[in-house]
Amino acid sequence: MTFNTYELYKFTRQVYKVLKRHPEKFTLKKLHGKYAYYLREIGENNIVEVAIDYRYSLLSSLIHECLHHIHPDWCESKVLVNEKNLINQLTTKQATNLFKRFASIL
């Protein structure tokens, strides 16, 4: 699946909104475990806390977790496929802006 320019723009806007509305949900941590790239914890009232391991790909993990947030009904394999496609289609400017937005909430 590839994304056209409009779909890519729409997704990046959705990520910006998630980061702006819920900055407290995203943290950087040193996670332990074989595949601990990120950790989603569902607490009281089903509020999801997202911890991303800074030793791995931040952009990929951020996009992955935002896809889960935007599309909670998607299965893991669909999220992984869309994450990979989005990463490959982002322009340098879009990736830079995503990093800036993410950094601003930390």
DSSP file (Angstrom, degrees, kcal/mol; ACC not computed):
  #  RESIDUE AA STRUCTURE BP1 BP2  ACC     N-H-->O    O-->H-N    N-H-->O    O-->H-N    TCO  KAPPA ALPHA  PHI   PSI    X-CA   Y-CA   Z-CA
    1    1 A M              0   0    0      0, 0.0     2,-0.3     0, 0.0    84,-0.0   0.000 360.0 360.0 360.0 128.3    0.0    0.0    0.0
    2    2 A T        -     0   0    0     87,-0.0     2,-0.4    84,-0.0    84,-0.1  -0.831 360.0-131.5-113.4 157.6    1.3    3.4   -0.9
    3    3 A F        -     0   0    0     -2,-0.3     2,-0.1    82,-0.2     0, 0.0  -0.882  13.5-135.7-109.9 136.7    0.0    6.7    0.2
    4    4 A N     >  -     0   0    0     -2,-0.4     4,-2.4     1,-0.1     5,-0.2  -0.324  38.8 -93.7 -79.9 174.9   -0.7    9.6   -2.1
    5    5 A T  H  > S+     0   0    0      1,-0.2     4,-2.4     2,-0.2     5,-0.2   0.880 125.4  50.6 -59.0 -41.1    0.4   13.1   -1.1
    6    6 A Y  H  > S+     0   0    0      2,-0.2     4,-2.8     1,-0.2    -1,-0.2   0.923 110.6  48.2 -64.5 -44.8   -2.9   14.0    0.5
    7    7 A E  H  > S+     0   0    0      2,-0.2     4,-2.3     1,-0.2    -2,-0.2   0.887 112.4  49.2 -63.9 -39.2   -3.0   10.8    2.6
    8    8 A L  H  X S+     0   0    0     -4,-2.4     4,-2.3     2,-0.2    -1,-0.2   0.915 112.6  47.5 -66.2 -42.9    0.6   11.4    3.8
    9    9 A Y  H  X S+     0   0    0     -4,-2.4     4,-2.2    -5,-0.2    -2,-0.2   0.919 111.1  52.0 -62.5 -44.5   -0.2   15.0    4.7
   10   10 A K  H  X S+     0   0    0     -4,-2.8     4,-2.0     1,-0.2    -2,-0.2   0.903 109.9  49.1 -60.2 -43.1   -3.4   13.9    6.5
   11   11 A F  H  X S+     0   0    0     -4,-2.3     4,-2.3     2,-0.2    -1,-0.2   0.938 109.8  49.9 -64.4 -46.5   -1.5   11.3    8.6
   12   12 A T  H  X S+     0   0    0     -4,-2.3     4,-2.3     1,-0.2    -1,-0.2   0.885 110.2  51.7 -61.7 -37.0    1.2   13.8    9.6
   13   13 A R  H  X S+     0   0    0     -4,-2.2     4,-2.1     2,-0.2    -1,-0.2   0.893 108.4  51.6 -64.1 -39.0   -1.5   16.2   10.7
   14   14 A Q  H  X S+     0   0    0     -4,-2.0     4,-2.3     2,-0.2    -2,-0.2   0.896 109.0  50.2 -65.0 -39.6   -3.1   13.5   12.8
   15   15 A V  H  X S+     0   0    0     -4,-2.3     4,-2.6     2,-0.2     5,-0.2   0.920 108.8  52.2 -63.8 -43.1    0.2   12.8   14.5
   16   16 A Y  H  X S+     0   0    0     -4,-2.3     4,-2.2     1,-0.2    -2,-0.2   0.907 110.2  49.2 -58.3 -41.6    0.7   16.5   15.2
   17   17 A K  H  X S+     0   0    0     -4,-2.1     4,-2.9     2,-0.2     5,-0.3   0.907 110.1  50.2 -66.2 -42.2   -2.8   16.5   16.8
   18   18 A V  H  X S+     0   0    0     -4,-2.3     4,-2.2     1,-0.2    -2,-0.2   0.932 113.1  46.2 -61.2 -45.3   -2.1   13.4   19.0
   19   19 A L  H  < S+     0   0    0     -4,-2.6    -1,-0.2     1,-0.2    -2,-0.2   0.865 115.8  46.2 -66.3 -35.9    1.2   14.9   20.2
   20   20 A K  H  < S+     0   0    0     -4,-2.2    -2,-0.2    -5,-0.2    -1,-0.2   0.902 117.6  41.2 -73.5 -41.5   -0.5   18.3   20.9
   21   21 A R  H  < S+     0   0    0     -4,-2.9    -2,-0.2     1,-0.2    -3,-0.2   0.812 128.8  26.7 -77.5 -31.0   -3.5   16.9   22.7
   22   22 A H    ><  +     0   0    0     -4,-2.2     3,-1.5    -5,-0.3     4,-0.4  -0.364  65.5 145.0-131.1  54.7   -1.8   14.2   24.7
   23   23 A P  G >  S+     0   0    0      0, 0.0     3,-1.1     0, 0.0    -1,-0.1   0.817  72.1  63.2 -64.3 -27.8    1.9   15.2   25.3
   24   24 A E  G 3  S+     0   0    0      1,-0.2    -2,-0.1    -3,-0.1    -5,-0.1   0.654  92.2  65.6 -71.0 -14.2    1.9   13.6   28.7
   25   25 A K  G <  S+     0   0    0     -3,-1.5    25,-3.6    24,-0.1     2,-0.5   0.671  90.2  73.6 -81.6 -17.0    1.3   10.2   27.2
   26   26 A F  E <   +a   50   0A   0     -3,-1.1     2,-0.3    -4,-0.4    25,-0.2  -0.869  56.7 158.6-108.3 125.6    4.7   10.0   25.4
   27   27 A T  E     -a   51   0A   0     23,-2.3    25,-2.8    -2,-0.5     2,-0.5  -0.951  35.2-127.9-137.2 159.2    7.9    9.5   27.2
   28   28 A L  E     +a   52   0A   0     -2,-0.3     2,-0.3    23,-0.2    25,-0.2  -0.925  38.9 160.5-105.2 132.9   11.4    8.3   26.4
   29   29 A K  E     -a   53   0A   0     23,-1.9     2,-1.0    -2,-0.5    25,-0.9  -0.954  47.7-109.6-144.9 162.7   12.8    5.5   28.6
   30   30 A K        -     0   0    0     -2,-0.3     2,-0.2    23,-0.2    23,-0.1  -0.856  45.2-163.8 -94.0 102.1   15.5    2.8   28.6
   31   31 A L        -     0   0    0     -2,-1.0     2,-0.4     5,-0.3     5,-0.1  -0.589   6.3-142.7 -91.0 149.9   13.3   -0.3   28.3
   32   32 A H        +     0   0    0     -2,-0.2     2,-0.2     3,-0.1     3,-0.1  -0.881  50.3  74.2-114.5 145.0   14.6   -3.8   29.0
   33   33 A G  S >  S-     0   0    0     -2,-0.4     3,-0.9     1,-0.1    -2,-0.0  -0.582  85.4 -79.6 134.3 162.4   13.8   -6.9   27.2
   34   34 A K  T 3  S+     0   0    0      1,-0.3    -1,-0.1    -2,-0.2     0, 0.0   0.894 126.0  17.7 -62.7 -42.9   14.5   -8.6   23.9
   35   35 A Y  T 3  S+     0   0    0     -3,-0.1     2,-1.8     3,-0.0     3,-0.4  -0.219  80.2 142.3-123.9  43.1   12.1   -6.6   21.8
   36   36 A A    <   +     0   0    0     -3,-0.9    -5,-0.3     1,-0.2     3,-0.1  -0.487  13.4 135.3 -88.4  69.6   11.4   -3.6   24.0
   37   37 A Y  S    S-     0   0    0     -2,-1.8    16,-2.6     1,-0.3     2,-0.3   0.838  79.7  -4.3 -80.0 -34.8   11.3   -0.9   21.4
   38   38 A Y  E     -B   52   0A   0     -3,-0.4     2,-0.4    14,-0.2    -1,-0.3  -0.971  63.1-145.4-152.7 162.1    8.2    0.6   22.9
   39   39 A L  E     -B   51   0A   0     12,-2.4    12,-2.5    -2,-0.3     2,-0.5  -0.989   5.8-164.1-138.0 125.4    5.8   -0.1   25.7
   40   40 A R  E     -B   50   0A   0     -2,-0.4     2,-0.5    10,-0.2    10,-0.2  -0.947  10.1-172.9-109.2 124.8    2.1    0.6   25.8
   41   41 A E  E     -B   49   0A   0      8,-2.3     8,-2.5    -2,-0.5     2,-0.7  -0.972  13.2-151.8-120.1 126.5    0.4    0.5   29.2
   42   42 A I  E     +B   48   0A   0     -2,-0.5     6,-0.2     6,-0.2     3,-0.1  -0.857  27.1 171.4 -97.6 116.5   -3.3    0.8   29.6
   43   43 A G    >   -     0   0    0      4,-2.4     3,-1.4    -2,-0.7     4,-0.1   0.003  44.4 -26.7-103.2-151.2   -4.1    2.3   32.9
   44   44 A E  G >  S+     0   0    0      1,-0.3     3,-1.3     2,-0.2    -1,-0.3  -0.331 130.7  15.4 -65.3 146.8   -7.3    3.6   34.5
   45   45 A N  G 3  S-     0   0    0      1,-0.2    -1,-0.3    -3,-0.1     3,-0.1   0.730 125.6 -79.5  59.1  26.0  -10.0    4.8   32.1
   46   46 A N  G <  S+     0   0    0     -3,-1.4     2,-0.5     1,-0.2    -1,-0.2   0.771  79.3 163.0  56.5  29.9   -8.1    3.0   29.3
   47   47 A I    <   -     0   0    0     -3,-1.3    -4,-2.4    -4,-0.1     2,-0.5  -0.688  31.6-138.5 -80.0 127.8   -5.6    5.9   29.0
   48   48 A V  E     - B   0  42A   0     -2,-0.5     2,-0.5    -6,-0.2    -6,-0.2  -0.756  13.2-161.8 -94.4 127.6   -2.6    4.6   27.0
   49   49 A E  E     - B   0  41A   0     -8,-2.5    -8,-2.3    -2,-0.5     2,-0.5  -0.917   9.1-156.7-104.5 133.7    0.8    5.6   28.1
   50   50 A V  E     -aB  26  40A   0    -25,-3.6   -23,-2.3    -2,-0.5     2,-0.5  -0.948  10.5-175.0-117.6 121.4    3.5    5.2   25.5
   51   51 A A  E     -aB  27  39A   0    -12,-2.5   -12,-2.4    -2,-0.5     2,-0.5  -0.969   9.3-162.2-113.3 126.8    7.2    4.8   26.4
   52   52 A I  E     -aB  28  38A   0    -25,-2.8   -23,-1.9    -2,-0.5     2,-0.6  -0.924  20.4-125.4-112.3 130.5    9.7    4.7   23.5
   53   53 A D  E >   -a   29   0A   0    -16,-2.6     3,-1.7    -2,-0.5   -23,-0.2  -0.627  14.2-151.5 -75.9 118.0   13.2    3.3   24.0
   54   54 A Y  T 3  S+     0   0    0    -25,-0.9     4,-0.2    -2,-0.6    -1,-0.2   0.574  88.6  71.4 -69.1  -8.8   15.5    6.0   22.8
   55   55 A R  T 3  S+     0   0    0    -26,-0.3    -1,-0.3     2,-0.1     2,-0.2   0.573  98.9  53.2 -83.4  -7.6   18.1    3.4   21.8
   56   56 A Y  S <  S-     0   0    0     -3,-1.7     2,-0.6   -19,-0.2    -4,-0.0  -0.504 114.0 -50.5-115.7-174.5   16.0    2.4   18.8
   57   57 A S     >  -     0   0    0     -2,-0.2     4,-2.0     1,-0.2     5,-0.2  -0.425  47.9-171.0 -64.7 107.7   14.4    4.1   15.9
   58   58 A L  H  > S+     0   0    0     -2,-0.6     4,-2.7     2,-0.2     5,-0.2   0.917  83.1  49.2 -66.5 -44.4   12.4    7.0   17.4
   59   59 A L  H  > S+     0   0    0      1,-0.2     4,-2.6     2,-0.2     5,-0.2   0.929 112.4  47.3 -64.4 -45.4   10.6    8.0   14.3
   60   60 A S  H  > S+     0   0    0      1,-0.2     4,-2.4     2,-0.2    -1,-0.2   0.918 114.8  46.4 -62.2 -44.4    9.5    4.4   13.5
   61   61 A S  H  X S+     0   0    0     -4,-2.0     4,-2.5     2,-0.2     5,-0.2   0.893 112.3  50.9 -66.1 -39.9    8.3    3.9   17.1
   62   62 A L  H  X S+     0   0    0     -4,-2.7     4,-2.3     2,-0.2    -2,-0.2   0.939 112.8  45.1 -62.8 -47.5    6.5    7.2   17.2
   63   63 A I  H  X S+     0   0    0     -4,-2.6     4,-2.3    -5,-0.2    -2,-0.2   0.909 112.4  52.6 -63.0 -42.1    4.7    6.5   13.9
   64   64 A H  H  X S+     0   0    0     -4,-2.4     4,-1.9    -5,-0.2    -2,-0.2   0.941 112.3  43.8 -58.6 -50.0    3.9    3.0   15.0
   65   65 A E  H  X S+     0   0    0     -4,-2.5     4,-2.0     1,-0.2    -1,-0.2   0.860 112.5  52.2 -67.8 -35.8    2.3    4.1   18.3
   66   66 A C  H  X S+     0   0    0     -4,-2.3     4,-3.0    -5,-0.2     5,-0.2   0.872 106.4  54.1 -68.3 -35.7    0.4    7.0   16.6
   67   67 A L  H  X S+     0   0    0     -4,-2.3     4,-2.8     2,-0.2    -2,-0.2   0.916 108.2  49.9 -61.9 -41.9   -1.0    4.5   14.1
   68   68 A H  H  < S+     0   0    0     -4,-1.9    -2,-0.2     1,-0.2    -1,-0.2   0.905 113.6  46.3 -60.7 -40.5   -2.3    2.4   17.0
   69   69 A H  H  < S+     0   0    0     -4,-2.0    -2,-0.2     1,-0.2    -1,-0.2   0.913 117.1  41.9 -68.9 -43.1   -3.8    5.5   18.6
   70   70 A I  H  < S+     0   0    0     -4,-3.0    -2,-0.2     1,-0.3    -1,-0.2   0.852 128.7  29.3 -73.4 -35.8   -5.4    6.8   15.4
   71   71 A H    ><  +     0   0    0     -4,-2.8     3,-1.7    -5,-0.2    -1,-0.3  -0.661  65.7 166.6-125.9  74.4   -6.6    3.3   14.3
   72   72 A P  T 3  S+     0   0    0      0, 0.0    -1,-0.1     0, 0.0    -3,-0.1   0.699  75.7  61.1 -64.6 -17.6   -7.2    1.3   17.4
   73   73 A D  T 3  S+     0   0    0     -3,-0.1     2,-0.2     2,-0.0    -5,-0.1   0.574  81.5 104.0 -85.6  -9.3   -9.1   -1.4   15.4
   74   74 A W  S <  S-     0   0    0     -3,-1.7     2,-0.1    -7,-0.2    -3,-0.0  -0.468  71.5-124.4 -74.4 143.0   -6.1   -2.2   13.2
   75   75 A C     >  -     0   0    0     -2,-0.2     4,-2.0     1,-0.1     3,-0.2  -0.371  29.3-103.2 -78.0 166.3   -4.2   -5.5   13.9
   76   76 A E  H  > S+     0   0    0      1,-0.2     4,-2.6     2,-0.2     5,-0.2   0.878 119.6  53.8 -60.0 -41.1   -0.5   -5.4   14.6
   77   77 A S  H  > S+     0   0    0      1,-0.2     4,-2.2     2,-0.2    -1,-0.2   0.880 108.5  49.4 -65.1 -37.4    0.4   -6.6   11.1
   78   78 A K  H  > S+     0   0    0      2,-0.2     4,-2.3     1,-0.2    -1,-0.2   0.897 111.3  49.7 -67.9 -39.2   -1.6   -3.9    9.4
   79   79 A V  H  X S+     0   0    0     -4,-2.0     4,-2.7     2,-0.2    -2,-0.2   0.926 110.6  50.3 -63.1 -44.4    0.1   -1.3   11.6
   80   80 A L  H  X S+     0   0    0     -4,-2.6     4,-2.3     2,-0.2    -2,-0.2   0.909 111.3  47.8 -61.6 -43.1    3.5   -2.6   10.8
   81   81 A V  H  X S+     0   0    0     -4,-2.2     4,-2.2     1,-0.2    -1,-0.2   0.934 115.3  44.4 -63.7 -46.5    2.9   -2.6    7.1
   82   82 A N  H  X S+     0   0    0     -4,-2.3     4,-2.7     2,-0.2    -2,-0.2   0.866 110.8  54.8 -68.4 -35.5    1.5    1.0    7.2
   83   83 A E  H  X S+     0   0    0     -4,-2.7     4,-2.7    -5,-0.2     5,-0.2   0.947 109.9  46.7 -59.4 -49.1    4.4    2.1    9.4
   84   84 A K  H  X S+     0   0    0     -4,-2.3     4,-2.1     1,-0.2    -2,-0.2   0.918 113.7  47.9 -60.9 -44.9    6.9    0.8    7.0
   85   85 A N  H  X S+     0   0    0     -4,-2.2     4,-1.2     2,-0.2    -1,-0.2   0.906 112.4  48.7 -64.4 -41.6    5.2    2.5    4.0
   86   86 A L  H >X S+     0   0    0     -4,-2.7     4,-1.5     2,-0.2     3,-0.5   0.931 110.1  51.1 -64.0 -45.2    4.8    5.8    5.8
   87   87 A I  H 3< S+     0   0    0     -4,-2.7     3,-0.4     1,-0.2    -1,-0.2   0.916 110.9  49.0 -58.1 -43.5    8.5    5.8    6.9
   88   88 A N  H 3< S+     0   0    0     -4,-2.1    -1,-0.2     1,-0.2    -2,-0.2   0.723 114.5  45.0 -70.4 -21.0    9.6    5.2    3.3
   89   89 A Q  H << S+     0   0    0     -4,-1.2    -1,-0.2    -3,-0.5    -2,-0.2   0.587  84.5 110.4-100.7 -11.9    7.4    7.9    1.8
   90   90 A L     <  -     0   0    0     -4,-1.5     2,-0.1    -3,-0.4    -3,-0.0  -0.360  64.8-131.0 -63.6 140.3    8.1   10.7    4.3
   91   91 A T     >  -     0   0    0      1,-0.1     4,-2.5    -2,-0.0     5,-0.2  -0.445  25.9-107.0 -80.7 166.1   10.1   13.6    2.9
   92   92 A T  H  > S+     0   0    0      1,-0.2     4,-2.5     2,-0.2     5,-0.2   0.899 122.3  51.6 -59.6 -40.8   13.1   14.9    4.8
   93   93 A K  H  > S+     0   0    0      2,-0.2     4,-2.5     1,-0.2    -1,-0.2   0.907 109.5  48.7 -65.1 -42.0   11.1   17.9    5.8
   94   94 A Q  H  > S+     0   0    0      2,-0.2     4,-2.3     1,-0.2    -2,-0.2   0.917 112.3  48.3 -64.3 -43.0    8.2   15.9    7.1
   95   95 A A  H  X S+     0   0    0     -4,-2.5     4,-2.3     2,-0.2    -2,-0.2   0.913 111.8  50.4 -63.0 -42.4   10.5   13.6    9.1
   96   96 A T  H  X S+     0   0    0     -4,-2.5     4,-2.5     1,-0.2    -2,-0.2   0.918 110.5  49.2 -60.9 -44.8   12.2   16.7   10.5
   97   97 A N  H  X S+     0   0    0     -4,-2.5     4,-2.6     2,-0.2    -1,-0.2   0.884 109.5  51.7 -64.7 -38.4    8.9   18.3   11.5
   98   98 A L  H  X S+     0   0    0     -4,-2.3     4,-2.4     2,-0.2    -1,-0.2   0.922 110.9  48.3 -63.2 -43.1    7.8   15.0   13.2
   99   99 A F  H  X S+     0   0    0     -4,-2.3     4,-2.9     2,-0.2    -2,-0.2   0.916 111.8  50.1 -62.0 -42.7   11.0   14.9   15.2
  100  100 A K  H  X S+     0   0    0     -4,-2.5     4,-2.0     2,-0.2    -2,-0.2   0.920 111.6  47.2 -62.1 -44.8   10.6   18.6   16.2
  101  101 A R  H  X S+     0   0    0     -4,-2.6     4,-0.7     2,-0.2    -1,-0.2   0.915 114.3  47.5 -63.3 -42.6    7.0   18.1   17.3
  102  102 A F  H >X S+     0   0    0     -4,-2.4     3,-1.0     1,-0.2     4,-0.6   0.925 111.8  49.9 -64.7 -44.6    8.0   15.0   19.3
  103  103 A A  H >< S+     0   0    0     -4,-2.9     3,-0.8     1,-0.2    -1,-0.2   0.841 102.7  62.2 -63.1 -33.1   11.0   16.8   20.9
  104  104 A S  H 3< S+     0   0    0     -4,-2.0    -1,-0.2     1,-0.2    -2,-0.2   0.735 103.7  48.5 -68.2 -21.2    8.8   19.7   21.9
  105  105 A I  H <<        0   0    0     -3,-1.0    -1,-0.2    -4,-0.7    -2,-0.2   0.562 360.0 360.0 -94.8  -8.2    6.6   17.5   24.2
  106  106 A L    <<        0   0    0     -3,-0.8    -1,-0.2    -4,-0.6    -2,-0.1   0.486 360.0 360.0 -82.0 360.0    9.5   15.9   26.0
